[in-house]
C-alpha cells in the first residue's frame, strides 16, 4: 500500500468528521488518478514578504496547495528559516 493510502486510512475518522461537519462533501478521499485539466496547484514561495524584508524570519513560510475540481486535496506549510539556536 502506498504512503497516501496508508495516511488516509490513519485519518479515516477525522476525514469523515470533516466531510460531515465542515465541508459537506467528499474532500479527502483516496485517488490514484485525476484529470489534470481540473487540477490547480498554487505555490507561494515567500509568504510573509514584508516580514522577510524586516528580518522577522519566524513569520515567513512557503505555501503549496492542490485543488482538484474545486475540492482542496493537499496543503503544505513550510517554515524554511532557522529562527533560533534550538531549531533543527
Protein Blocks (a to p, Z undefined) as FASTA:
>chain_A
ZZklmmmmmmmmmmmmmmmmmnopafbbcdfbdcfklpccdddfbghklmmmnopamlpc
cdddddeehiafbdcdddfbdfbfkbZZ
